[in-house]
Amino acid sequence: MSILLNSTLFNVSNTGSKYIQISLRADQDSSFRIRHSSKCIYETPRSNVEHASYASWFVHGITSIMRGSSMEYVRINLQSKETVQFECNCKSALIFDTCIVDSSSTDHNTGEMIIPPESQGSELHVIYSEDRGLGYTCDGNVAIGLKNVNTQTVIVYTIVKNVDGNALHIEDNTPAMCKTYI
């Protein structure tokens, strides 16, 4: 865990056709601070912090004004072709849990991406893209040809790019998946 507080400007984009829900939290039961002006971001602040003195209460208040409130987790609802921007201050790894929200789908698997502290501290572009996988028949078997397809696997994967447009290698990056009806 890093001792320094990383301030990262995030641009999170959904380039796919599915509505996604992202839960952002810090690793190791750590808190993080977030500043934004988006209606797509819903905050869950940390429980009230007990202050030992007036000075600690004052410092906590100033920090909340300048860097945002201390969060337990944040939920981001991202429509198709939408981008949201926020600034995040964190000492530990940030975990992005991704879920595809679609009423005409089944077999949902949540995706997870962990951005380590050493990758934070600058501007990052988190891009969610969609891909289609295997098609399945009504019986649940893999469809051969397009004629018998009843459902198809939808995969939402994540790419993280720095301000120069270079993709970062994120070791812990699992895509979100579901089967959608055709």
Buried (B, 14 or more C-beta within 10 A) or exposed (E): EBEEBBBBBBBBBBBBEBBBBBBBBBBEEBBBBBBBEBEBBEBEBBEEEEEEEEEEEEEBEEBEEEBBBBBBBBBBBBEEEBBBBBBBBBBBBBBBBBBBBBEEBEEBBBBBBBBBBEBBBEBBBBBBBBEEEEBBBEEEEEBEEEEBBBBBBBBBBBBBBEEEEEEBEBEEBBBBBBBBEE
